[in-house]
Amino acid sequence: MLRDSVTFLPLKDLRFADTPMSGHTWFMSSMNDTFDDGEAEYLHFPSKASAGRVLCLVARDVSDGAKNSYALAWPEALPHGATLYPGLAFVSDTYYDYANLFHGLVAVAPFAAWHQRRRCVVPARWVLFHRGELRTEMGPWVHTLAETAIGRAAIEGFEGAGGGPACFEEAVVFRHSMGVMSRERAEEVIDVMRCRARAHCNVENTEGAFGNSKRFSIRITLLLRTGARSFKNESAVVAIFEAECRKVDGCSVKVERPDNLTFCDQVKLLSETDILVSPHGAQMTNMIFMNKNSSIMEFFPNGWKELAGEGQYVYQWVANWSAMRHRGSWYDPETTPCMTGNGRETQCSSYKSRQIGHDEAYFTQWAARVLRETKEYKLAAAASAANSEHSLCFLAILITLLLFIQFQALWLPSVPTTLFALRLPFFDTRGHDNATMELNRTRSMLRDSVTFLPLKDLRFADHPTSGHTWFMSSMNDTVEPGEAEYLHFPSEASSGRVLCLSAHDDSDGSKNSYALAWLEALPRGATLLPGLTFVSDTYYDYSNLWHGLSAVLPFAAWHQRSKCAVPARWVLFHWGELRRTMGRWVWSVAEAAIGNVVIEMFDGSNSTGQDPACFEEAVVFRHNKGAMSRERDEEVFDMLRCKARAYCKVGEAAVGDPKAAVRTTLLLRSGARSFKNESAVIAVFERECRKVDGCRITVARPDNLTFCDQVKLLSETDVLVSPHGAQITNMFFMDKDSSIMEFYPKGWKELAGAGQYVFRWMAEWAGMRHQGSWWEPDSGELCPSQTDKLQCFFSYKDLQIGHDEAYFARWASRVLGEVKERKTAAVAAETWGDSDSCQCG
């Protein structure tokens, strides 16, 4: 039961695509972060917050994080086919990447903080994600930083999981980078990073006013870029700093580029730097290797100040975190207007990588001031004997060494102690006297395992009606020969679990959710609704006659083959959004065919309030009639016709008297898709009708007809003449083998697509004869100024319909003659009338 309760959710939740870094982020969005004072927010598994469950991942997709997934599972009841990975796993998700120095630093920093405060624990593996997409490498600089700060960084690629889920004995997850880490905590972490990076690279102590020599020094490094955001005139910029440096005793200038420097080259260079002069760029991240209180001077191309947003300040933040002195920024004032509006392509992005000019007078004054202040600070620092950072570094290395020695001395065989510590009583083979306590514990565990998923899965927004559809996308349909595919709860397919819904939103289906739960362990606060519930989701609506009938049809089929089972309630969704009503006609069809219709509101008026609602039994249709066979269609329509006539008390006399009559109904529309000259069209059919013995014409409009008026009218119709529109749905109230003649405005044949044929399909399903269609011809080019076919169609969709008197006369004559001949033969053979199809199987 516990294993069957494991539910996988998408790692990247597209419901939060507009706010991917807010709140819980779109990565593992169902999980609540743990907050410790001063630390970055995190997730830890197993823990009290996870109810003792471990983290499991199915995550191999490198291009779509929504296709990767996660779940929580009890250690003794891992998902089927899962592999348990021993030891600690560091799981990271970043909105940016692991190659860029700055983005890599802020992704690694919270793990370094965890490592530091957890007695220097080293993970057995790292699992890296970028927006939920699996990543199997870090940039060399970032990888080396992680290894120097934390220990060996083995990045998991899941090659050994054999395609099944990977579960972790212990895992810590950071998904906000440094998140809410305090400034003081950030400084402590970067202190350790600096210390360990210098130790790794064998960089001697360079602190104090004299560095590694006995001579006072101020060391300037111009860390220059090649290409994007390089100086236009590097030699002029270098000359300015060299000139100002010569005025200060002990000052030296180095000019370097990061392109050809190793990680340790950069650590050594910045460890010997007091003033970093550099254009804005990732290379500035190396400032963390400088001594605390060192200085940074930053330069930007034109356009950055106005356009770049807060991202331009990241190195001011790094300076603040690492206790450096950011001495300000210079923005190139040269201006070139962005080309926007009037159809011109936006050019503002072109500023990002431009070269940087210089201002000799300003740079000279700025350099002189920073050099003077640095000299004053270093001389004052030399007078102080205390060197807290040196002590911290020494202490960190000493602690690491002592822990290593202790670990070597106390070596024990590798035992997954976490699993034993969290062993669940339900699986403990030792005897227990109190069976009730064990049952309650098991029930609590099962209740904690209930996981709600979004009803509308945005991962399938591009093909919402394909496959399992985007509605309850994790569920596999049950398919029976000839029937529409469906879901049934509880059933063998649901492992005996019932369906639960938390569904009150009527404008965003992704905010509604569903889950499966054991009847004995429903979600906390849930209400169990007794009896059978019909749950429908349609891509269209419940007001339009055609779309509403398509949604009701599979439930009528279920009712028919389930001994006329009547639901206690209906739950209606459109794209996962709750709907609380049907159109009057659709409601009447459902009531006539199936029984009393009660639509669940989820507002407390007839069941539950805002808490989850679980259903004793539920059947779900989400494909309308889906894969229902042609033969099964006809059986269900026979029942609908029979029950609708009984519901409306339409008797045999009205249906078949006189049996040889040719009853023709012109069911006309008002407004959209009405005939331009109705009287001319009516005259054509009246004239042809007079030529056929027993023929009579009825002209009606659905606007002012009740449901039963329409049932009676169509029950007395052999030939239905009507423009394309929802009113033709009434055709199934006619006797089988009756005829339909359909009319369209111009433009439909070329533009409307497959949807224009729905009443041909329906005629076939209901055992009628669709006698063809007439499309008003259009001699001109359709929408010559539009390239969008759909927008072009909307220009024609609701046009009025013309007529062709000669064609209509020939067509009417043929159809009326065929109907007369067929009905006369049926009367002679005494085969007239439908059999009684109201009974359920």
C-alpha positions in Angstrom: 0.0 0.0 0.0 2.8 2.5 0.9 4.7 1.7 -2.3 1.5 2.2 -4.4 1.0 5.6 -2.6 4.3 7.0 -4.0 3.3 9.8 -6.5 5.8 11.5 -8.8 5.4 15.2 -9.5 7.1 17.2 -12.3 10.4 18.8 -11.1 9.6 22.0 -13.0 6.0 23.1 -12.3 4.8 25.1 -15.3 2.0 26.7 -13.2 4.7 28.9 -11.8 6.4 29.7 -15.1 5.7 33.4 -14.6 7.2 33.5 -11.2 9.8 30.7 -11.3 12.0 32.0 -8.5 9.3 33.2 -6.1 8.0 31.4 -3.1 8.8 27.7 -3.3 10.0 28.2 -6.9 8.8 26.1 -9.7 11.4 23.4 -8.7 9.8 20.8 -6.4 7.0 23.3 -5.9 4.9 21.2 -3.5 7.7 21.2 -0.8 7.9 23.8 1.9 11.4 25.1 2.7 13.0 24.8 6.1 14.4 28.1 7.5 17.2 28.3 10.0 18.4 31.7 11.3 20.9 33.3 8.9 21.0 30.3 6.6 19.7 29.8 3.0 16.3 28.0 2.9 16.6 24.3 2.2 14.9 20.9 2.0 16.2 17.9 3.9 15.3 14.3 3.4 14.5 12.2 5.5 13.4 14.6 8.2 10.5 15.5 10.3 9.3 17.9 7.5 9.2 15.0 5.1 7.5 12.7 7.7 10.6 10.5 7.6 10.4 9.9 3.8 13.4 9.9 1.4 13.7 11.8 -1.8 13.3 9.9 -5.1 14.0 11.3 -8.6 13.3 10.2 -12.1 15.4 12.8 -13.8 17.3 12.2 -17.0 15.9 14.8 -19.3 18.4 17.6 -20.1 16.1 19.8 -22.2 12.7 19.9 -20.4 12.6 20.0 -16.6 8.8 19.3 -16.7 9.6 15.8 -17.9 11.7 15.1 -14.8 10.0 14.2 -11.6 10.3 13.7 -7.9 8.5 11.8 -5.1 8.8 11.1 -1.4 8.9 7.5 -0.3 9.3 5.5 2.9 12.8 3.8 3.0 11.2 0.4 3.4 8.7 1.0 0.6 10.6 2.6 -2.3 8.9 2.9 -5.7 8.9 -0.2 -7.9 12.3 -0.6 -9.7 14.0 2.1 -7.6 17.7 2.1 -6.7 18.7 3.4 -3.2 21.9 5.6 -3.4 23.8 5.4 -0.1 25.2 8.4 1.7 24.5 12.1 1.4 23.4 13.7 -1.9 23.6 17.5 -2.6 20.8 18.4 -4.9 20.9 21.8 -6.6 18.6 23.7 -8.9 19.6 27.1 -10.3 17.7 29.4 -12.6 21.0 30.2 -14.3 24.0 27.9 -14.9 27.0 26.1 -13.4 29.5 27.5 -15.9 29.5 31.2 -15.1 31.7 32.0 -12.1 29.2 34.2 -10.3 26.2 32.0 -10.9 28.2 28.9 -9.9 29.4 30.6 -6.7 25.9 31.5 -5.5 24.8 27.9 -6.3 27.7 26.3 -4.4 27.7 28.7 -1.4 24.7 27.3 0.4 26.1 23.8 0.2 29.5 25.1 1.5 27.5 26.6 4.4 25.8 23.3 5.1 29.1 21.5 4.9 30.7 24.0 7.4 27.9 23.7 10.0 27.5 19.9 9.7 31.0 19.0 10.8 32.5 19.2 7.4 30.2 16.4 6.0 31.2 15.6 2.4 28.4 14.4 -0.1 28.7 11.1 -1.8 27.3 12.8 -4.9 26.0 16.0 -6.4 22.8 16.2 -8.5 22.6 19.3 -10.6 19.5 20.9 -12.2 19.0 24.0 -14.3 15.3 24.9 -14.3 14.6 21.2 -13.5 16.8 20.0 -16.5 19.5 17.6 -15.5 23.1 18.9 -15.7 26.1 16.5 -15.5 28.9 19.0 -15.2 30.0 22.3 -13.7 32.4 24.8 -15.3 36.0 24.0 -14.3 36.3 27.0 -12.0 33.0 26.2 -10.2 33.9 22.5 -9.9 37.3 23.3 -8.4 35.7 25.8 -6.0 33.3 23.2 -4.8 36.0 20.6 -4.4 38.3 22.9 -2.5 35.5 24.2 -0.2 33.6 21.0 0.4 35.5 17.9 -0.9 35.4 15.6 -4.0 32.4 16.7 -6.2 31.1 13.5 -8.0 28.3 14.6 -10.2 25.5 12.1 -10.7 24.4 11.2 -14.2 22.0 8.4 -13.2 23.7 5.9 -15.6 23.5 3.2 -12.9 19.8 3.6 -12.0 18.8 1.3 -14.9 16.0 3.6 -16.0 14.1 3.3 -12.7 13.8 5.9 -9.9 16.9 6.9 -7.9 16.2 7.3 -4.2 18.7 8.9 -1.7 19.5 7.7 1.8 20.0 11.4 2.7 19.6 14.5 0.5 19.7 18.2 1.0 18.2 20.5 -1.6 18.9 24.1 -2.3 16.8 25.8 -5.0 17.2 29.5 -4.2 21.0 29.7 -4.5 22.0 31.8 -1.5 18.4 32.8 -0.8 17.9 34.4 2.6 21.4 33.7 3.8 22.4 36.7 6.1 25.3 39.0 5.2 27.2 37.8 8.3 26.7 34.1 7.4 27.8 34.8 3.8 31.0 36.4 5.1 31.7 33.4 7.2 31.2 31.0 4.3 33.4 33.0 1.9 36.1 33.2 4.6 36.2 29.4 4.6 36.1 29.3 0.8 39.0 31.8 0.6 41.1 29.9 3.2 40.5 26.5 1.6 41.1 27.7 -1.9 44.5 29.2 -0.8 45.4 26.0 1.0 44.5 23.9 -2.1 46.6 26.2 -4.3 49.5 26.4 -1.9 49.2 30.2 -1.6 51.1 31.5 1.4 49.7 34.1 3.7 49.6 37.4 1.9 47.8 39.5 4.4 49.0 42.6 6.2 50.6 45.8 4.8 53.7 44.0 3.6 52.3 40.9 1.9 55.0 38.2 1.6 57.9 40.7 1.7 59.2 43.1 4.4 58.4 46.1 2.2 55.1 48.0 2.4 53.0 47.2 -0.7 49.8 48.2 -2.5 49.1 45.7 -5.3 46.8 46.7 -8.1 45.5 44.1 -10.6 43.9 45.2 -13.8 41.9 42.0 -14.7 41.0 42.8 -18.3 38.5 41.2 -20.7 38.9 40.3 -24.4 36.0 41.1 -26.7 32.7 41.8 -24.9 33.0 44.6 -22.3 36.7 45.1 -23.0 38.2 48.6 -22.9 38.3 50.3 -26.3 41.7 51.8 -25.4 43.3 49.4 -22.9 46.7 51.0 -23.1 45.3 54.4 -22.1 43.5 52.9 -19.1 46.6 50.9 -18.0 48.8 54.0 -18.4 46.5 56.0 -16.0 46.7 53.5 -13.2 50.5 53.0 -13.8 51.0 56.8 -13.6 49.0 57.1 -10.3 50.7 54.0 -8.9 54.1 55.5 -9.4 53.1 58.3 -7.0 52.6 55.9 -4.1 55.5 54.2 -2.4 55.4 50.4 -2.6 52.6 50.4 -5.3 52.8 47.9 -8.2 50.5 47.1 -11.1 49.8 43.8 -12.8 47.8 43.5 -16.0 46.2 40.0 -16.5 43.4 38.3 -18.4 41.5 35.4 -16.9 41.3 33.6 -20.3 44.6 31.8 -19.9 44.7 31.5 -16.1 44.0 28.3 -14.2 41.9 28.3 -11.1 45.0 28.3 -8.9 46.5 31.1 -11.0 43.5 33.2 -10.3 43.5 32.3 -6.6 47.2 33.3 -6.3 46.8 36.5 -8.4 43.8 37.8 -6.4 45.4 36.7 -3.1 48.2 39.2 -4.0 45.8 42.0 -5.0 44.7 44.9 -2.9 42.8 46.8 -5.6 41.0 45.0 -8.3 40.3 47.1 -11.5 38.0 45.3 -13.9 35.2 45.7 -16.4 31.9 44.1 -15.2 32.0 40.4 -15.8 32.2 36.9 -14.3 36.0 37.3 -13.8 35.3 39.7 -10.9 33.9 36.8 -8.9 37.6 36.0 -8.1 37.5 39.0 -5.6 36.5 36.4 -2.9 40.2 35.3 -2.9 41.4 38.8 -2.0 42.1 39.8 1.6 39.1 41.2 3.4 38.8 45.0 3.1 40.4 45.0 -0.3 39.0 47.3 -3.0 37.1 46.9 -6.2 36.7 49.4 -9.1 34.1 48.3 -11.7 33.5 49.6 -15.2 30.4 49.3 -17.5 29.6 50.1 -21.2 27.1 52.8 -22.1 23.5 51.8 -21.7 23.9 49.5 -18.7 22.9 52.0 -16.0 19.6 52.7 -17.8 18.8 49.2 -19.1 20.5 46.4 -17.2 18.3 46.3 -14.1 19.5 45.0 -10.7 21.8 42.4 -12.3 24.4 45.1 -12.8 24.9 45.2 -9.0 25.9 41.6 -8.4 29.6 42.4 -7.7 28.6 45.1 -5.3 26.7 42.2 -3.5 29.7 39.9 -3.7 31.9 42.6 -2.3 29.4 43.1 0.6 29.2 39.4 1.3 33.0 38.9 1.3 33.7 42.1 3.3 35.4 43.9 0.4 35.2 47.6 -0.4 33.4 48.2 -3.6 34.7 51.7 -4.6 32.0 52.5 -7.0 31.3 52.0 -10.7 31.9 54.0 -13.8 29.3 53.9 -16.6 30.4 55.0 -20.1 28.3 58.1 -20.8 28.4 57.7 -24.6 24.7 57.4 -25.7 23.1 55.8 -28.7 19.3 55.6 -28.6 17.5 52.2 -28.6 15.6 51.6 -31.8 12.1 50.7 -30.7 8.6 51.2 -31.9 7.1 51.8 -35.4 7.8 48.2 -36.4 11.6 48.6 -35.8 13.4 45.8 -34.1 14.5 46.6 -30.5 18.2 47.3 -30.4 18.7 47.7 -26.7 20.2 44.2 -26.2 23.1 45.4 -28.3 24.5 47.3 -25.3 25.2 44.2 -23.2 28.6 43.3 -24.8 29.8 46.7 -26.1 33.3 47.9 -25.4 34.0 50.5 -22.7 35.4 53.9 -23.3 37.4 55.9 -20.7 37.6 59.3 -19.1 41.2 60.2 -18.3 40.5 63.0 -15.8 37.9 61.0 -13.9 39.9 57.8 -13.8 43.0 59.7 -12.6 41.1 61.3 -9.7 39.3 58.0 -8.8 42.6 56.0 -8.9 44.4 58.6 -6.7 41.6 58.5 -4.1 41.4 54.7 -3.9 45.2 54.4 -3.7 45.3 57.0 -0.9 42.5 55.3 1.1 44.0 51.9 0.6 47.4 53.1 1.9 45.9 54.6 5.0 43.9 51.4 5.7 46.9 49.1 5.2 49.2 51.2 7.4 46.5 51.2 10.2 46.1 47.5 9.8 49.8 46.9 10.1 49.7 48.5 13.6 47.3 45.9 14.8 48.6 42.6 16.0 45.3 40.8 15.7 44.6 38.9 12.6 41.3 37.2 13.0 41.1 35.9 9.5 44.5 34.1 9.8 43.2 32.5 13.0 40.0 31.4 11.4 41.9 29.9 8.5 44.3 28.0 10.8 41.4 26.8 13.0 39.4 25.6 9.9 42.3 23.6 8.6 43.1 22.2 12.1 39.5 21.1 12.7 39.4 19.4 9.3 42.7 17.6 10.1 41.4 16.4 13.5 38.1 15.2 12.0 40.1 13.3 9.4 42.3 11.6 12.0 39.2 10.8 14.1 37.4 9.3 11.1 40.5 7.1 10.3 40.7 5.9 13.9 37.0 5.1 14.3 36.5 3.5 10.9 33.4 1.3 10.8 31.8 -0.7 8.1 29.5 1.3 5.9 26.0 1.0 7.3 23.0 3.0 6.2 22.3 4.2 9.7 19.7 6.7 8.5 17.5 3.9 7.4 17.7 2.1 10.6 17.1 5.2 12.6 13.9 5.8 10.7 12.7 2.2 10.5 9.0 2.3 10.4 7.1 0.4 13.1 4.7 -0.9 10.4 7.6 -2.9 8.9 9.2 -3.9 12.2 9.1 -7.7 12.6 9.2 -7.5 16.3 6.0 -8.1 18.1 3.8 -5.3 19.3 1.1 -5.7 22.0 -0.9 -2.7 20.8 -2.4 -3.5 17.4 -4.5 -0.4 17.5 -1.4 1.8 17.8 0.2 0.1 14.9 -2.9 0.5 12.8 -3.1 4.2 13.6 0.6 4.7 12.8 0.1 3.0 9.4 -3.0 5.1 8.7 -1.0 8.2 9.5 1.8 7.1 7.2 -0.7 6.5 4.4 -2.3 9.8 5.0 1.0 11.6 4.8 1.7 9.8 1.5 -1.3 11.4 -0.3 0.1 13.8 -2.9 -2.1 16.3 -4.8 -1.3 17.0 -8.5 -2.6 19.8 -10.6 -5.8 18.9 -12.5 -4.5 20.7 -15.6 -0.9 19.8 -16.4 0.7 22.7 -18.3 3.4 20.4 -19.6 0.9 19.2 -22.1 -0.5 22.7 -23.1 0.6 22.2 -26.7 -1.4 19.0 -27.1 -4.1 19.2 -24.3 -6.4 16.6 -25.8 -3.8 14.0 -26.9 -2.9 10.8 -25.0 -4.0 11.0 -21.4 -4.9 14.7 -22.0 -3.7 17.5 -19.7 -6.5 16.6 -17.2 -5.3 14.2 -14.5 -2.4 13.5 -16.8 -0.7 10.9 -14.5 -3.6 8.5 -14.8 -3.8 5.8 -17.4 -7.2 5.3 -19.0 -9.1 2.0 -18.8 -9.9 0.9 -22.4 -12.7 -1.6 -23.1 -13.7 -2.7 -26.6 -16.2 -0.3 -28.2 -16.4 2.0 -25.1 -15.0 5.4 -24.4 -11.8 5.3 -22.4 -12.4 6.2 -18.7 -11.0 6.2 -15.2 -12.8 4.4 -12.3 -12.2 4.8 -8.6 -11.7 2.7 -6.6 -10.6 -0.1 -8.9 -7.7 -2.4 -9.6 -6.2 0.3 -11.8 -6.1 2.7 -8.8 -4.9 0.0 -6.4 -8.2 0.3 -4.5 -7.8 4.0 -3.8 -10.5 6.6 -4.1 -10.4 9.9 -6.0 -10.0 13.1 -4.0 -10.3 16.6 -5.4 -9.4 20.0 -4.1 -11.1 22.0 -6.9 -12.7 25.4 -6.3 -11.0 27.5 -9.0 -13.2 28.4 -12.0 -10.5 30.3 -14.0 -7.3 28.3 -13.7 -7.4 24.6 -13.8 -3.8 24.3 -12.8 -4.7 25.6 -9.4 -7.2 22.7 -8.9 -5.7 19.4 -7.9 -6.4 15.7 -7.5 -5.0 12.8 -5.5 -5.7 9.1 -4.8 -6.1 8.0 -1.2 -7.0 4.8 0.7 -10.5 4.9 2.0 -9.2 4.3 5.6 -6.6 7.1 5.3 -8.2 10.1 3.5 -6.3 13.4 3.4 -6.5 15.5 6.6 -9.7 17.6 6.6 -11.2 15.7 3.7 -15.0 14.9 3.4 -16.1 11.6 2.0 -19.0 12.0 -0.4 -21.1 8.9 -0.6 -22.5 7.2 -3.7 -21.4 7.4 -7.4 -19.9 10.6 -8.8 -19.7 11.4 -12.5 -16.6 13.6 -13.2 -16.3 15.2 -16.6 -13.7 17.4 -18.2 -14.3 18.8 -21.7 -12.1 21.0 -23.9 -15.2 22.9 -25.0 -18.2 23.7 -22.8 -21.5 22.5 -21.4 -23.7 25.2 -22.9 -23.4 24.5 -26.6 -25.8 21.6 -27.7 -23.2 19.7 -29.7 -20.3 20.1 -27.2 -22.5 19.4 -24.2 -24.0 16.3 -25.8 -20.4 15.0 -26.6 -19.5 15.4 -22.9 -22.7 13.6 -21.7 -22.6 10.8 -24.2 -20.0 8.6 -22.5 -21.8 8.9 -19.2 -25.0 7.8 -20.8 -23.1 4.8 -22.2 -21.8 4.0 -18.7 -25.3 4.4 -17.2 -26.7 2.0 -19.9 -24.2 -0.8 -19.3 -24.2 -0.4 -15.5 -27.8 -1.4 -14.8 -29.0 2.2 -15.1 -26.7 3.5 -12.3 -27.6 7.1 -11.4 -24.9 9.3 -10.0 -25.4 11.1 -6.7 -23.6 14.1 -8.2 -21.8 15.4 -11.3 -18.5 17.3 -11.1 -17.9 19.4 -14.2 -14.6 20.8 -15.5 -13.5 22.7 -18.5 -9.7 22.7 -19.0 -9.6 21.7 -15.3 -11.6 24.8 -14.3 -14.6 24.1 -12.1 -18.0 24.6 -13.8 -21.2 24.8 -11.8 -23.9 24.6 -14.4 -24.9 23.0 -17.8 -26.9 24.7 -20.5 -30.6 24.0 -20.1 -30.8 21.7 -23.1 -27.7 19.7 -22.1 -29.0 19.5 -18.5 -32.4 18.1 -19.8 -30.6 15.5 -22.1 -28.6 14.3 -19.1 -31.6 14.2 -16.8 -33.8 12.4 -19.4 -31.1 9.9 -20.3 -29.5 9.2 -16.9 -31.6 10.6 -14.0 -31.7 13.6 -11.6 -28.7 15.9 -12.2 -27.1 17.4 -9.1 -24.0 19.5 -10.0 -21.4 19.7 -7.2 -20.5 23.2 -6.3 -17.7 22.6 -3.7 -18.9 25.7 -1.8 -20.4 23.9 1.2 -23.9 24.2 0.0 -24.4 20.5 -0.7 -21.2 18.8 0.5 -17.8 20.1 1.4 -16.3 23.6 1.8 -12.7 24.4 0.9 -11.2 21.2 2.2 -10.6 18.2 -0.1 -13.6 16.1 -1.2 -13.1 12.4 -1.7 -15.6 10.2 -3.5 -16.8 6.7 -2.5 -17.0 5.9 -6.2 -16.2 8.0 -9.2 -16.0 7.5 -12.9 -14.1 10.1 -15.0 -14.4 10.8 -18.7 -12.0 13.3 -20.2 -12.1 12.5 -24.0 -15.8 13.0 -24.6 -16.9 9.9 -26.6 -13.2 9.2 -27.4 -12.8 5.7 -28.8 -16.4 4.6 -28.6 -17.2 2.4 -31.6 -19.8 3.2 -34.3 -22.0 0.4 -33.2 -21.9 1.5 -29.6 -22.6 5.1 -30.6 -25.8 3.9 -32.3 -26.9 1.9 -29.3 -26.4 4.9 -27.0 -28.2 7.3 -29.3 -31.1 4.8 -29.5 -31.4 5.0 -25.7 -31.1 8.8 -25.7 -33.9 9.1 -28.3 -36.1 6.6 -26.5 -35.6 8.2 -23.0 -36.0 11.8 -24.3 -39.3 10.9 -26.0 -40.5 9.2 -22.8 -39.3 12.2 -20.7 -41.2 14.6 -22.9 -44.2 12.3 -23.3 -44.0 12.1 -27.0 -46.4 9.3 -28.0 -46.3 6.8 -30.9 -49.1 8.7 -32.7 -47.0 11.8 -32.8 -43.9 9.9 -34.0 -45.3 7.7 -36.8 -48.7 9.2 -38.0 -49.1 9.0 -40.9 -46.3 6.5 -41.4 -45.9 7.2 -45.1 -45.8 11.0 -44.7 -42.7 12.9 -45.6 -42.3 15.4 -42.8 -39.9 18.2 -43.6 -38.7 20.7 -41.0 -36.7 23.8 -41.9 -35.0 24.6 -38.6 -33.8 28.1 -39.2 -31.4 30.4 -37.4 -31.6 34.1 -36.5 -28.5 36.2 -37.0 -25.3 34.3 -37.5 -25.5 31.7 -40.4 -29.1 32.5 -41.1 -30.3 32.6 -44.8 -30.1 36.0 -46.4 -33.4 35.3 -48.2 -35.3 32.9 -46.0 -38.6 33.3 -47.9 -36.9 32.2 -51.1 -35.4 29.1 -49.5 -38.8 28.2 -47.9 -40.5 28.7 -51.2 -38.2 26.2 -52.9 -38.9 23.5 -50.4 -42.6 24.2 -50.3 -42.8 23.9 -54.1 -40.9 20.6 -54.2 -42.9 19.3 -51.2 -46.2 19.9 -53.1 -44.9 17.5 -55.7 -44.7 14.6 -53.2 -47.8 12.9 -51.9 -48.1 13.2 -48.1 -45.3 15.7 -47.8 -45.7 18.6 -45.4 -43.4 21.5 -44.4 -42.8 22.9 -40.9 -40.7 26.1 -40.4 -39.4 26.5 -36.9 -36.6 28.3 -34.9 -34.9 26.8 -31.8 -34.7 30.2 -30.1 -38.2 30.0 -28.6 -38.6 26.2 -28.2 -38.2 24.4 -25.0 -36.2 21.1 -24.8 -39.4 19.1 -25.1 -40.7 21.3 -27.9 -37.5 20.3 -29.8 -37.8 16.7 -29.0 -41.5 16.6 -30.2 -40.7 18.6 -33.4 -37.8 16.4 -34.4 -39.7 13.2 -33.5 -42.1 14.4 -36.2 -39.4 15.1 -38.8 -38.1 12.9 -41.6 -36.1 15.5 -43.4 -34.2 18.2 -41.4 -33.2 21.2 -43.4 -30.9 23.6 -41.5 -27.8 25.9 -41.6 -24.7 24.5 -39.9 -25.1 25.2 -36.1 -25.7 23.6 -32.7 -29.5 23.3 -33.4 -28.8 20.4 -35.8 -27.7 18.4 -32.7 -31.5 17.8 -32.2 -31.3 15.3 -35.2 -30.9 12.3 -32.9 -34.6 12.8 -31.8 -35.7 11.9 -35.3 -36.4 8.3 -36.3 -33.4 6.4 -37.5 -32.7 6.6 -41.2 -34.1 10.1 -41.3 -32.3 12.7 -43.5 -30.3 15.9 -42.9 -29.5 18.7 -45.4 -26.9 21.2 -44.2 -25.9 24.7 -45.4 -22.8 26.8 -44.9 -21.8 30.5 -45.6 -19.0 31.1 -48.1 -15.4 30.6 -46.8 -16.3 27.6 -44.6 -15.2 24.9 -47.0 -11.8 26.4 -47.5 -11.1 27.6 -43.9 -13.2 25.8 -41.3 -11.2 22.5 -41.1 -12.5 19.2 -39.8 -15.0 20.9 -37.3 -17.4 21.7 -40.1 -18.1 17.9 -40.5 -19.3 17.3 -36.9 -23.0 16.8 -37.9 -22.0 14.3 -40.7 -20.2 12.3 -37.9 -23.2 12.6 -35.7 -25.6 11.5 -38.4 -23.5 8.4 -38.8 -23.3 7.7 -35.1 -27.1 8.1 -34.6 -28.1 6.0 -37.7 -29.2 9.0 -39.8 -28.6 9.8 -43.5 -26.6 13.0 -44.0 -27.7 13.9 -47.5 -24.8 16.3 -48.2 -24.0 20.0 -47.7 -24.2 23.1 -49.7 -21.4 25.7 -49.3 -22.1 29.2 -50.7 -19.4 29.7 -53.4 -16.9 32.5 -53.1 -15.4 33.7 -56.3 -12.8 36.0 -54.8 -9.6 35.5 -52.9 -10.2 34.7 -49.2 -8.7 37.3 -46.9 -6.0 38.6 -49.3 -4.5 40.8 -46.6 -4.3 38.2 -43.8 -1.8 35.4 -43.4 -3.4 33.8 -40.4 -5.9 31.2 -41.6 -7.8 31.1 -38.3 -8.3 34.9 -38.2 -9.4 34.7 -41.8 -12.0 32.1 -40.9 -13.4 34.3 -38.1 -14.2 36.9 -40.8 -16.5 34.3 -42.5 -17.7 32.2 -39.5 -21.0 34.0 -38.9 -21.8 35.3 -42.3 -25.4 34.9 -43.6 -26.0 32.2 -46.3 -27.1 32.8 -49.8 -29.1 30.4 -52.0 -29.1 28.7 -55.4 -32.7 28.2 -56.4 -32.0 25.7 -59.2 -29.6 23.6 -57.1 -31.8 23.6 -54.0 -34.8 22.5 -56.1 -32.9 19.5 -57.7 -31.5 18.6 -54.3 -34.8 18.8 -52.4 -36.6 16.9 -55.2 -34.0 14.0 -54.9 -34.0 13.8 -51.1 -37.8 14.1 -50.7 -38.3 11.4 -53.4 -35.9 9.0 -51.7 -37.5 9.5 -48.3 -41.0 8.9 -49.8 -39.9 5.7 -51.5 -38.1 4.4 -48.4 -41.0 5.1 -46.1 -43.5 3.6 -48.4 -41.4 0.4 -48.7 -41.1 0.3 -44.9 -44.8 0.5 -44.3 -45.4 -2.2 -46.9 -42.9 -4.5 -45.2 -44.3 -3.5 -41.7 -40.8 -2.7 -40.5 -41.6 0.9 -39.5 -40.5 2.4 -36.2 -37.6 1.9 -33.7 -37.5 -0.9 -31.2 -37.7 -0.1 -27.5 -34.2 1.0 -26.6 -34.9 2.6 -23.2 -33.7 -0.5 -21.2 -30.3 -0.8 -19.6 -28.0 -3.8 -20.1 
